[in-house]
Amino acid sequence: MTLTVQFYTMVAMVAMGVWLGIAMDTYSRFLHPDRSKSLWLYANDIVFWLLQGLVIFYVLYLVNEGELRFYVFLAILCGYAAYRSLFQPLYRRLLERIILISIAIIRFVKSLFIYLIYQPIRFILKVVFSLCMMIVSIMTTIFWFIFKLFWVPLKWGSSLIWRLIPQSVQMPLIKLAGVADKIKNYIYHWLTKIRK
């Protein structure tokens, strides 16, 4: 390994130490490790460290084809220490501002969605539903009126015809009329419900 490659390796690993500090602060900010540890948090920790190891090894592979030397670990440790002493307060403030800006943007987009899309669509659907219910009510009233218009003369006419029929013929018809009355009452009951 040439001196140039060693120098690039050192610089890259110091940068990866800084990256590791940034990643750890970001991870701890979003997953709140101060809470009681659960199995889910332990699984997240394992995945996090596996990903960080893969990222560091990938960068090392790009710089010196993956040769591990003792100074690689020292460089990562130096980068992490430099981050903790020099950049951590600055990064944490920056992270908090980014989070606040992101929350503000999300709230703004949510408000835009509610006021420009959700509420107009809801209002239109309410108007359409009211119009449909009004049309159904009008149609039911018209149907009810037509039904009464035909039913009253039919009832009077059938009553006159009934009086003219001999009593011997009336008895089987009375039994049949009982079934017809049940059907008529059922229809009347449902028409009244629809009209309301």
C-alpha positions as CSV (number, residue, x, y, z in Angstrom):
1,M,0.0,0.0,0.0
2,T,1.5,3.3,-1.1
3,L,1.7,6.4,1.1
4,T,-0.9,8.2,-1.0
5,V,-3.4,5.3,-0.5
6,Q,-2.6,5.3,3.3
7,F,-3.2,9.0,3.4
8,Y,-6.5,8.7,1.6
9,T,-7.4,5.8,3.9
10,M,-6.7,7.9,7.0
11,V,-8.7,10.9,5.7
12,A,-11.6,8.6,4.7
13,M,-11.7,6.9,8.0
14,V,-11.5,10.1,10.0
15,A,-14.5,11.3,7.9
16,M,-16.2,8.0,8.6
17,G,-15.6,8.6,12.3
18,V,-17.3,12.0,12.0
19,W,-20.1,10.3,10.0
20,L,-20.5,7.7,12.8
21,G,-21.0,10.4,15.4
22,I,-23.6,12.2,13.2
23,A,-25.4,8.9,12.6
24,M,-25.4,8.0,16.3
25,D,-26.8,11.4,17.3
26,T,-29.4,11.3,14.6
27,Y,-30.4,7.8,15.5
28,S,-30.6,8.5,19.2
29,R,-32.6,11.7,18.5
30,F,-35.3,9.9,16.6
31,L,-35.5,6.6,18.6
32,H,-35.2,8.1,22.1
33,P,-32.9,5.5,23.7
34,D,-33.6,7.0,27.1
35,R,-36.9,5.1,27.2
36,S,-37.0,1.6,28.6
37,K,-35.4,-0.8,26.2
38,S,-37.7,-3.1,24.3
39,L,-37.1,-6.0,21.9
40,W,-37.9,-3.6,19.0
41,L,-35.3,-1.1,20.1
42,Y,-32.7,-3.9,20.5
43,A,-33.5,-5.1,16.9
44,N,-33.1,-1.5,15.7
45,D,-29.8,-1.1,17.4
46,I,-28.5,-4.3,15.7
47,V,-29.7,-3.2,12.3
48,F,-28.2,0.3,12.8
49,W,-24.7,-1.0,13.7
50,L,-24.8,-3.5,10.9
51,L,-25.6,-0.8,8.4
52,Q,-22.8,1.5,9.8
53,G,-20.3,-1.3,9.6
54,L,-21.3,-2.0,6.0
55,V,-21.0,1.7,5.1
56,I,-17.6,2.0,6.7
57,F,-16.3,-1.2,5.0
58,Y,-17.7,0.0,1.7
59,V,-15.8,3.3,1.9
60,L,-12.7,1.4,3.0
61,Y,-13.1,-0.9,0.0
62,L,-13.4,2.1,-2.3
63,V,-10.2,3.7,-0.9
64,N,-7.8,0.8,-0.4
65,E,-9.8,-2.3,-1.6
66,G,-10.8,-3.3,2.0
67,E,-7.5,-3.7,3.7
68,L,-7.9,-3.5,7.4
69,R,-5.0,-2.1,9.4
70,F,-4.8,-1.0,13.0
71,Y,-4.5,2.7,12.1
72,V,-7.9,2.4,10.3
73,F,-9.6,1.9,13.7
74,L,-7.5,4.7,15.2
75,A,-8.6,7.0,12.4
76,I,-12.3,6.2,13.0
77,L,-11.8,6.8,16.7
78,C,-10.0,10.1,16.0
79,G,-12.8,11.2,13.6
80,Y,-15.5,10.3,16.2
81,A,-13.6,12.1,19.0
82,A,-13.2,15.2,16.7
83,Y,-16.9,15.1,16.0
84,R,-17.8,14.8,19.7
85,S,-15.5,17.7,20.7
86,L,-15.9,20.1,17.8
87,F,-19.1,19.4,15.8
88,Q,-21.6,17.8,18.0
89,P,-23.2,20.9,19.5
90,L,-23.4,22.5,16.1
91,Y,-24.8,19.4,14.5
92,R,-27.4,18.9,17.2
93,R,-28.6,22.5,16.8
94,L,-28.7,22.1,13.1
95,L,-30.6,18.8,13.4
96,E,-33.2,20.4,15.7
97,R,-33.7,23.2,13.2
98,I,-34.1,20.8,10.4
99,I,-36.7,18.8,12.4
100,L,-38.6,22.0,13.3
101,I,-38.6,23.2,9.6
102,S,-39.7,19.7,8.5
103,I,-42.6,19.7,11.0
104,A,-43.6,23.2,9.9
105,I,-43.5,22.1,6.2
106,I,-45.6,19.0,7.0
107,R,-48.1,21.0,8.9
108,F,-48.3,23.5,6.1
109,V,-48.8,20.8,3.5
110,K,-51.4,19.1,5.7
111,S,-53.3,22.4,6.2
112,L,-53.2,23.0,2.4
113,F,-54.5,19.5,1.8
114,I,-57.3,20.0,4.3
115,Y,-58.4,23.4,3.1
116,L,-57.8,23.1,-0.6
117,I,-58.7,19.4,-1.3
118,Y,-60.4,17.6,1.7
119,Q,-62.9,20.3,2.7
120,P,-64.1,21.3,-0.8
121,I,-64.5,17.6,-1.7
122,R,-66.4,17.0,1.5
123,F,-68.6,20.0,0.8
124,I,-69.3,18.9,-2.8
125,L,-70.2,15.4,-1.5
126,K,-72.5,16.8,1.1
127,V,-74.3,19.0,-1.5
128,V,-74.6,16.0,-3.9
129,F,-75.9,13.8,-1.1
130,S,-78.5,16.5,-0.1
131,L,-79.6,16.9,-3.7
132,C,-80.0,13.1,-4.1
133,M,-82.0,12.9,-0.9
134,M,-84.2,15.8,-2.1
135,I,-84.8,14.1,-5.5
136,V,-85.6,10.8,-3.7
137,S,-88.0,12.6,-1.4
138,I,-89.7,14.4,-4.3
139,M,-90.0,11.2,-6.3
140,T,-91.4,9.3,-3.3
141,T,-94.0,12.1,-2.8
142,I,-95.0,12.0,-6.5
143,F,-95.2,8.2,-6.4
144,W,-97.3,8.3,-3.2
145,F,-99.6,10.9,-4.7
146,I,-100.1,8.8,-7.9
147,F,-100.6,5.7,-5.8
148,K,-103.3,7.4,-3.8
149,L,-104.9,8.9,-6.9
150,F,-105.4,5.4,-8.4
151,W,-106.0,3.6,-5.2
152,V,-109.0,5.6,-3.8
153,P,-111.2,5.2,-6.9
154,L,-110.1,1.6,-7.2
155,K,-111.1,1.0,-3.6
156,W,-114.5,2.7,-4.1
157,G,-115.2,0.8,-7.3
158,S,-114.2,-2.6,-5.8
159,S,-116.5,-1.8,-2.8
160,L,-119.5,-1.3,-5.1
161,I,-118.7,-4.5,-7.1
162,W,-118.3,-6.4,-3.8
163,R,-121.8,-5.5,-2.7
164,L,-123.2,-6.8,-6.0
165,I,-121.5,-10.2,-5.7
166,P,-123.6,-13.0,-4.0
167,Q,-122.5,-14.1,-0.5
168,S,-121.7,-17.7,-1.5
169,V,-119.0,-16.3,-3.8
170,Q,-117.8,-13.7,-1.3
171,M,-116.6,-16.3,1.3
172,P,-113.6,-17.6,-0.7
173,L,-112.8,-14.1,-1.8
174,I,-112.7,-12.9,1.8
175,K,-110.0,-15.4,2.6
176,L,-108.1,-14.2,-0.5
177,A,-108.7,-10.6,0.5
178,G,-107.0,-11.3,3.9
179,V,-103.8,-12.3,2.1
180,A,-104.1,-9.2,-0.2
181,D,-104.6,-7.0,2.9
182,K,-101.4,-8.3,4.4
183,I,-99.5,-7.5,1.2
184,K,-101.1,-4.1,1.0
185,N,-100.2,-3.3,4.6
186,Y,-96.6,-4.4,4.1
187,I,-96.4,-2.1,0.9
188,Y,-98.0,0.8,2.8
189,H,-95.6,0.4,5.7
190,W,-92.5,0.5,3.5
191,L,-93.8,3.4,1.4
192,T,-94.5,5.4,4.6
193,K,-90.9,4.7,5.8
194,I,-89.4,5.8,2.5
195,R,-91.6,9.0,2.5
196,K,-90.2,9.9,6.0
